[in-house]
Amino acid sequence: MMWEENYNIDHYTSGKEPNLFLKQQIGCLPPQARVLCLTTANGYDAVHLALAGFHVTAVDISWMTLDATRQLAEQNELNIELIRADLLHYPLGYEEWDAVVSLFYQPPRGAQATMYQRMMNALKPGGVLILEGYTEKHLRKLKKDIGPALAAERLKRALPDAQFLQLEELERPQSEQTSRMGTLSVVQAVAVKPK
């Protein structure tokens, strides 16, 4: 499976640091927030949130990444709810979460708008969506089929009622990655669900 190839538990090829954008935006979340993490990668994002006092549920299709997250949570004596599911079919809930975090989850072509709408629907009024994804430029450089690119304008059209605190396409250092240092071309978004 592709994700098992990309994220090896023994070597943590995706790095041993939480996502840089998540660290920058964690102050947007209310204390004791219930946070839904869509995909877990190496587990450091979910653990970073739990260490900050948030109640974290992490969903991923890969047993390997979930096991990596479980091991890291146990090392830090944290309780993180882990769910193995295909996000396209997993019910995110309705007005259930204070925050939804989606980091480099690239929904399939034709399902992007619906998926982003589901993320927003899952938030409580006033809840926050923190999202980072690859642009077309980065996917061309990556040369891997991990799903269609994200574009700021498409995201804005998909979420017309959201209040965007941040929405931009930019390049940033790939500082979290131990094995793939370089530059990321990304879309970064922080969107609030209207109250």
TIVOMAR-471633 format. One line per field, with one value per residue (C-alpha): residue in three letters; x, y, z. Coordinates in steps of 0.5 Angstrom, whole numbers. Example, Ala and Ser with C-alpha at 12.3 -4.5 7.8 and 13.67 -1.06 7.14 Angstrom:
% TIVOMAR-471633
titi = c(ALA; SER)
X = c(25; 27)
Y = c(-9; -2)
Z = c(16; 14)
This chain:
% TIVOMAR-471633
titi = c(MET; MET; TRP; GLU; GLU; ASN; TYR; ASN; ILE; ASP; HIS; TYR; THR; SER; GLY; LYS; GLU; PRO; ASN; LEU; PHE; LEU; LYS; GLN; GLN; ILE; GLY; CYS; LEU; PRO; PRO; GLN; ALA; ARG; VAL; LEU; CYS; LEU; THR; THR; ALA; ASN; GLY; TYR; ASP; ALA; VAL; HIS; LEU; ALA; LEU; ALA; GLY; PHE; HIS; VAL; THR; ALA; VAL; ASP; ILE; SER; TRP; MET; THR; LEU; ASP; ALA; THR; ARG; GLN; LEU; ALA; GLU; GLN; ASN; GLU; LEU; ASN; ILE; GLU; LEU; ILE; ARG; ALA; ASP; LEU; LEU; HIS; TYR; PRO; LEU; GLY; TYR; GLU; GLU; TRP; ASP; ALA; VAL; VAL; SER; LEU; PHE; TYR; GLN; PRO; PRO; ARG; GLY; ALA; GLN; ALA; THR; MET; TYR; GLN; ARG; MET; MET; ASN; ALA; LEU; LYS; PRO; GLY; GLY; VAL; LEU; ILE; LEU; GLU; GLY; TYR; THR; GLU; LYS; HIS; LEU; ARG; LYS; LEU; LYS; LYS; ASP; ILE; GLY; PRO; ALA; LEU; ALA; ALA; GLU; ARG; LEU; LYS; ARG; ALA; LEU; PRO; ASP; ALA; GLN; PHE; LEU; GLN; LEU; GLU; GLU; LEU; GLU; ARG; PRO; GLN; SER; GLU; GLN; THR; SER; ARG; MET; GLY; THR; LEU; SER; VAL; VAL; GLN; ALA; VAL; ALA; VAL; LYS; PRO; LYS)
X = c(0; 3; 2; 6; 11; 12; 11; 16; 15; 22; 25; 19; 21; 16; 20; 19; 16; 9; 7; 10; 3; -1; 4; 3; -4; -5; -7; -13; -16; -20; -18; -20; -22; -25; -21; -21; -15; -16; -10; -5; 2; 7; 3; 7; 1; -4; 1; 2; -5; -6; 0; -3; -9; -14; -18; -16; -19; -15; -18; -13; -14; -7; -6; 2; 1; -5; 0; 6; 1; -1; 6; 8; 2; 3; 10; 8; 2; -3; -10; -12; -18; -15; -20; -18; -23; -23; -25; -29; -34; -33; -38; -35; -41; -45; -43; -39; -32; -29; -23; -22; -15; -13; -6; -4; -10; -12; -19; -20; -22; -29; -30; -26; -31; -36; -30; -29; -36; -37; -31; -34; -41; -37; -35; -39; -41; -35; -31; -24; -22; -14; -12; -6; -5; 0; -1; -1; 6; 9; 5; 9; 15; 13; 12; 7; 0; -3; -9; -11; -8; -11; -12; -14; -20; -23; -23; -26; -32; -33; -34; -37; -40; -33; -30; -22; -17; -12; -12; -6; -2; 6; 12; 15; 21; 20; 23; 19; 21; 28; 28; 26; 28; 27; 21; 14; 9; 2; -5; -6; -12; -15; -23; -28; -35; -40; -44)
Y = c(0; 7; 10; 4; 5; 13; 12; 7; 6; 4; 10; 16; 18; 23; 27; 27; 34; 36; 40; 47; 50; 47; 49; 56; 56; 52; 58; 59; 53; 54; 51; 43; 43; 37; 36; 31; 30; 27; 22; 21; 21; 20; 21; 27; 32; 28; 28; 35; 37; 32; 35; 42; 39; 38; 32; 28; 23; 21; 18; 14; 9; 6; 1; 3; 10; 9; 4; 9; 14; 9; 8; 15; 17; 11; 14; 20; 17; 20; 18; 19; 16; 12; 10; 6; 8; 11; 18; 18; 14; 16; 20; 26; 28; 34; 40; 36; 38; 45; 44; 39; 39; 36; 36; 34; 30; 30; 28; 24; 28; 30; 29; 35; 40; 35; 33; 40; 42; 35; 38; 45; 41; 37; 43; 47; 54; 58; 52; 52; 48; 48; 45; 45; 41; 40; 45; 43; 45; 41; 35; 35; 36; 30; 25; 21; 20; 22; 25; 32; 38; 43; 51; 56; 59; 52; 51; 58; 56; 50; 54; 60; 61; 60; 66; 65; 68; 65; 63; 63; 59; 59; 56; 54; 50; 42; 43; 37; 32; 28; 25; 29; 36; 42; 46; 45; 48; 49; 52; 54; 55; 57; 58; 59; 56; 62; 62)
Z = c(0; -2; 5; 8; 3; 5; 13; 16; 23; 25; 21; 21; 14; 15; 21; 28; 29; 28; 22; 22; 20; 25; 30; 28; 28; 35; 38; 34; 38; 44; 51; 52; 44; 41; 35; 29; 25; 18; 17; 22; 18; 23; 29; 31; 30; 34; 40; 39; 40; 45; 49; 49; 52; 47; 46; 40; 35; 29; 23; 18; 13; 14; 20; 20; 21; 26; 30; 30; 33; 38; 40; 40; 45; 49; 50; 52; 56; 52; 50; 43; 40; 33; 28; 22; 16; 9; 10; 4; 7; 15; 18; 20; 24; 24; 29; 33; 33; 36; 30; 24; 22; 15; 13; 6; 5; -2; -3; -10; -16; -16; -9; -6; -6; -2; 3; 5; 6; 10; 14; 15; 17; 22; 26; 31; 30; 31; 30; 26; 20; 19; 13; 9; 2; -4; -10; -17; -17; -12; -14; -21; -17; -13; -19; -14; -15; -8; -11; -14; -12; -8; -10; -6; -11; -11; -3; -3; -8; -4; 3; 1; 8; 12; 15; 12; 17; 12; 5; 1; -4; -2; -1; 5; 8; 9; 16; 19; 14; 16; 9; 4; 6; 1; -1; -1; -5; -1; 0; 7; 10; 17; 16; 22; 21; 22; 29)
